[in-house]
Amino acid sequence: MQQIQSNSSANEKMIKVYATNWCGDCRMARRWFDAHGVPYEYINIEEDDRAAEYVVRVNHGARSVPTIVFPDGSILVEPSPRELASKLTQ
């Protein structure tokens, strides 16, 4: 599993997956990253109020998960496996 849960400065250049444990789309995204060996930081918005506020802010009031933030600053919300693959081959 490629999940990283620390908040080191190296994580600033890592993909951040804002998610919940119960969300099926979140589990799919994590499985996709794991299967493709893509490291990411998993942030459970149910356990981190600041992360939950961030998700609501970037999604214009919606608590949409997964919200995936890439090192280039781009964001995918509830992406399909095809959208993840397309993003990571850019």
N, CA, C and O of each residue as an XYZ file, in Angstrom:
360
protein
N       0.843     -1.180      0.000
C       0.000      0.000      0.000
C       0.881      1.233      0.000
O       1.856      1.293      0.750
N       0.560      2.212     -0.822
C       1.368      3.401     -0.990
C       0.897      4.582     -0.147
O       1.443      5.680     -0.258
N      -0.086      4.368      0.673
C      -0.657      5.446      1.473
C       0.364      5.990      2.462
O       1.109      5.229      3.080
N       0.393      7.305      2.609
C       1.278      7.958      3.559
C       0.423      8.861      4.420
O      -0.416      9.598      3.901
N       0.622      8.817      5.739
C      -0.240      9.602      6.596
C       0.490     10.677      7.386
O      -0.142     11.362      8.190
N       1.766     10.852      7.199
C       2.476     11.898      7.932
C       2.308     13.233      7.226
O       1.834     13.286      6.091
N       2.693     14.299      7.888
C       2.574     15.635      7.314
C       3.940     16.246      7.050
O       4.129     17.439      7.289
N       4.882     15.475      6.571
C       6.227     15.987      6.316
C       6.224     16.930      5.127
O       5.278     16.944      4.340
N       7.294     17.726      4.996
C       7.379     18.674      3.887
C       7.423     17.960      2.544
O       7.039     18.540      1.528
N       7.883     16.716      2.520
C       7.892     15.954      1.270
C       6.469     15.743      0.761
O       6.257     15.624     -0.446
N       5.495     15.694      1.667
C       4.113     15.479      1.260
C       3.529     16.672      0.522
O       2.480     16.543     -0.109
N       4.182     17.838      0.581
C       3.683     18.999     -0.142
C       3.742     18.771     -1.647
O       3.010     19.415     -2.398
N       4.596     17.873     -2.091
C       4.729     17.573     -3.515
C       4.064     16.248     -3.853
O       4.305     15.685     -4.921
N       3.233     15.751     -2.954
C       2.569     14.472     -3.132
C       1.084     14.694     -3.423
O       0.505     15.705     -3.024
N       0.494     13.752     -4.110
C      -0.949     13.783     -4.341
C      -1.644     13.666     -2.986
O      -1.253     12.860     -2.141
N      -2.675     14.478     -2.793
C      -3.451     14.435     -1.554
C      -4.854     13.973     -1.888
O      -5.529     14.557     -2.736
N      -5.290     12.915     -1.209
C      -6.620     12.361     -1.422
C      -7.459     12.686     -0.191
O      -7.276     12.096      0.874
N      -8.379     13.630     -0.352
C      -9.312     13.984      0.712
C     -10.504     13.052      0.556
O     -11.149     13.032     -0.492
N     -10.795     12.283      1.594
C     -11.759     11.208      1.448
C     -12.422     10.861      2.779
O     -12.149     11.473      3.812
N     -13.297      9.865      2.722
C     -13.878      9.256      3.909
C     -13.723      7.747      3.766
O     -13.560      7.235      2.659
N     -13.774      7.048      4.879
C     -13.632      5.591      4.831
C     -14.841      4.901      4.215
O     -14.701      3.825      3.632
N     -16.018      5.492      4.329
C     -17.247      4.849      3.863
C     -17.536      5.074      2.378
O     -18.417      4.419      1.819
N     -16.821      5.973      1.742
C     -17.106      6.367      0.361
C     -16.554      5.348     -0.647
O     -15.354      5.073     -0.666
N     -17.436      4.796     -1.480
C     -17.019      3.828     -2.494
C     -16.081      4.419     -3.537
O     -15.120      3.767     -3.944
N     -16.351      5.657     -3.978
C     -15.467      6.304     -4.950
C     -14.086      6.558     -4.351
O     -13.078      6.500     -5.055
N     -14.045      6.839     -3.043
C     -12.765      7.054     -2.356
C     -11.965      5.759     -2.320
O     -10.762      5.753     -2.582
N     -12.640      4.664     -1.994
C     -11.954      3.364     -1.968
C     -11.439      3.003     -3.362
O     -10.340      2.467     -3.501
N     -12.237      3.297     -4.396
C     -11.812      3.010     -5.768
C     -10.559      3.806     -6.106
O      -9.611      3.256     -6.666
N     -10.544      5.094     -5.774
C      -9.383      5.930     -6.096
C      -8.148      5.418     -5.368
O      -7.070      5.348     -5.959
N      -8.286      5.063     -4.106
C      -7.147      4.551     -3.341
C      -6.647      3.233     -3.929
O      -5.440      3.018     -4.040
N      -7.575      2.351     -4.306
C      -7.169      1.079     -4.931
C      -6.436      1.338     -6.235
O      -5.452      0.665     -6.540
N      -6.915      2.321     -7.017
C      -6.274      2.634     -8.291
C      -4.849      3.121     -8.060
O      -3.919      2.646     -8.712
N      -4.670      4.057     -7.143
C      -3.325      4.557     -6.836
C      -2.429      3.423     -6.349
O      -1.286      3.298     -6.787
N      -2.950      2.597     -5.444
C      -2.166      1.480     -4.912
C      -1.766      0.505     -6.025
O      -0.615      0.075     -6.094
N      -2.713      0.164     -6.885
C      -2.453     -0.800     -7.967
C      -1.425     -0.275     -8.962
O      -0.712     -1.059     -9.589
N      -1.343      1.040     -9.109
C      -0.403      1.634    -10.061
C       0.863      2.169     -9.392
O       1.683      2.828    -10.031
N       1.009      1.879     -8.103
C       2.223      2.285     -7.387
C       2.384      3.791     -7.252
O       3.507      4.293     -7.189
N       1.279      4.510     -7.208
C       1.327      5.968     -7.107
C       1.215      6.362     -5.636
O       0.192      6.096     -5.005
N       2.246      6.988     -5.085
C       2.170      7.397     -3.677
C       1.213      8.574     -3.497
O       1.089      9.435     -4.368
N       0.552      8.590     -2.366
C      -0.397      9.655     -2.064
C      -0.529      9.798     -0.559
O      -0.174      8.903      0.208
N      -1.045     10.938     -0.164
C      -1.347     11.169      1.236
C      -2.858     11.054      1.390
O      -3.600     11.775      0.723
N      -3.322     10.167      2.251
C      -4.750      9.985      2.504
C      -5.144     10.882      3.669
O      -4.534     10.828      4.737
N      -6.169     11.710      3.458
C      -6.636     12.623      4.490
C      -8.121     12.361      4.702
O      -8.937     12.634      3.822
N      -8.466     11.833      5.867
C      -9.851     11.512      6.189
C     -10.528     12.782      6.702
O     -10.201     13.267      7.785
N     -11.466     13.316      5.931
C     -12.095     14.586      6.307
C     -13.043     14.439      7.490
O     -13.476     15.440      8.061
N     -13.367     13.218      7.860
C     -14.204     13.018      9.049
C     -13.383     13.130     10.330
O     -13.934     13.285     11.420
N     -12.068     13.050     10.190
C     -11.181     13.140     11.346
C     -10.369     14.428     11.367
O      -9.642     14.685     12.327
N     -10.485     15.239     10.322
C      -9.682     16.449     10.203
C     -10.598     17.595      9.773
O     -10.941     17.717      8.597
N     -10.989     18.434     10.740
C     -11.933     19.525     10.458
C     -11.395     20.516      9.435
O     -12.146     21.001      8.589
N     -10.104     20.820      9.502
C      -9.536     21.767      8.528
C      -9.577     21.189      7.123
O      -9.835     21.908      6.158
N      -9.326     19.901      7.009
C      -9.401     19.246      5.698
C     -10.836     19.262      5.176
O     -11.061     19.484      3.986
N     -11.800     19.028      6.054
C     -13.208     19.056      5.648
C     -13.597     20.457      5.171
O     -14.313     20.599      4.179
N     -13.129     21.485      5.871
C     -13.405     22.859      5.460
C     -12.783     23.155      4.101
O     -13.392     23.835      3.275
N     -11.585     22.654      3.864
C     -10.906     22.843      2.580
C     -11.733     22.213      1.452
O     -11.954     22.837      0.414
N     -12.187     20.977      1.665
C     -12.977     20.282      0.648
C     -14.244     21.065      0.320
O     -14.586     21.228     -0.851
N     -14.936     21.546      1.336
C     -16.153     22.329      1.112
C     -15.832     23.612      0.353
O     -16.584     24.014     -0.535
N     -14.732     24.250      0.693
C     -14.350     25.502      0.034
C     -14.037     25.280     -1.447
O     -14.542     26.016     -2.295
N     -13.221     24.286     -1.769
C     -12.831     24.092     -3.171
C     -13.960     23.509     -4.011
O     -13.916     23.568     -5.240
N     -14.969     22.945     -3.354
C     -16.114     22.376     -4.075
C     -17.352     23.261     -3.961
O     -18.479     22.790     -4.111
N     -17.130     24.548     -3.694
C     -18.196     25.556     -3.700
C     -19.369     25.166     -2.798
O     -20.532     25.264     -3.190
N     -19.039     24.721     -1.580
C     -20.056     24.401     -0.584
C     -20.424     22.940     -0.493
O     -21.166     22.553      0.410
N     -19.934     22.120     -1.392
C     -20.247     20.684     -1.373
C     -19.131     19.909     -0.671
O     -17.954     20.250     -0.786
N     -19.511     18.893      0.034
C     -18.543     18.031      0.719
C     -18.267     16.806     -0.173
O     -18.491     15.668      0.240
N     -17.789     17.051     -1.374
C     -17.591     16.007     -2.377
C     -16.265     15.291     -2.166
O     -15.208     15.912     -2.054
N     -16.352     13.971     -2.114
C     -15.154     13.149     -1.976
C     -15.225     11.992     -2.960
O     -16.319     11.533     -3.290
N     -14.090     11.516     -3.432
C     -12.781     12.055     -3.120
C     -12.514     13.365     -3.869
O     -12.911     13.544     -5.020
N     -11.842     14.251     -3.182
C     -11.281     15.449     -3.783
C      -9.782     15.203     -3.811
O      -9.149     15.076     -2.763
N      -9.224     15.136     -4.995
C      -7.814     14.763     -5.154
C      -7.047     15.973     -5.672
O      -7.349     16.525     -6.729
N      -6.038     16.368     -4.886
C      -5.233     17.541     -5.228
C      -3.851     17.065     -5.673
O      -3.174     16.324     -4.962
N      -3.452     17.504     -6.855
C      -2.178     17.103     -7.437
C      -1.115     18.156     -7.153
O      -1.445     19.316     -6.907
N       0.159     17.765     -7.184
C       1.238     18.712     -6.881
C       1.229     19.969     -7.745
O       1.737     21.007     -7.321
N       0.661     19.893     -8.950
C       0.601     21.078     -9.818
C      -0.548     22.015     -9.443
O      -0.743     23.049    -10.083
N      -1.313     21.651     -8.400
C      -2.416     22.483     -7.946
C      -3.757     22.132     -8.563
O      -4.788     22.658     -8.143
N      -3.760     21.254     -9.547
C      -5.030     20.855    -10.159
C      -5.782     19.914     -9.233
O      -5.192     19.254     -8.377
N      -7.094     19.865     -9.421
C      -7.966     19.084     -8.550
C      -8.915     18.253     -9.393
O      -9.494     18.747    -10.361
N      -9.073     16.988     -9.023
C     -10.117     16.136     -9.599
C     -11.070     15.767     -8.468
O     -10.643     15.428     -7.365
N     -12.360     15.837     -8.756
C     -13.376     15.489     -7.768
C     -14.172     14.310     -8.295
O     -14.710     14.349     -9.402
N     -14.240     13.263     -7.489
C     -14.954     12.039     -7.850
C     -14.542     11.531     -9.236
O     -15.405     11.245    -10.067
N     -13.240     11.416     -9.493
C     -12.802     10.993    -10.831
C     -13.020      9.506    -11.071
O     -13.059      8.703    -10.139
N     -13.159      9.166    -12.336
C     -13.222      7.765    -12.749
C     -11.793      7.241    -12.873
O     -10.849      8.030    -12.913
N     -11.626      5.920    -12.934
C     -10.279      5.381    -13.184
C      -9.667      5.937    -14.467
O      -8.463      6.186    -14.520
N     -10.487      6.133    -15.500
C     -10.000      6.673    -16.772
C      -9.479      8.098    -16.587
O      -8.452      8.462    -17.158
N     -10.186      8.906    -15.788
C      -9.742     10.277    -15.539
C      -8.433     10.292    -14.749
O      -7.567     11.127    -15.011
N      -8.277      9.383    -13.791
C      -7.018      9.290    -13.041
C      -5.872      8.926    -13.965
O      -4.802      9.533    -13.912
N      -6.100      7.932    -14.814
C      -5.065      7.501    -15.753
C      -4.685      8.638    -16.700
O      -3.503      8.847    -16.975
N      -5.659      9.358    -17.190
C      -5.397     10.468    -18.103
C      -4.577     11.558    -17.406
O      -3.628     12.090    -17.982
N      -4.941     11.881    -16.185
C      -4.233     12.918    -15.439
C      -2.776     12.524    -15.205
O      -1.875     13.354    -15.334
N      -2.554     11.290    -14.870
C      -1.195     10.874    -14.510
C      -0.313     10.566    -15.709
O       0.882     10.321    -15.544
N      -0.878     10.574    -16.915
C      -0.043     10.400    -18.100
C       0.242     11.724    -18.781
O       0.886     11.755    -19.829
N      -0.231     12.825    -18.198
C       0.028     14.158    -18.757
C       1.458     14.566    -18.543
O       1.855     15.658    -18.949
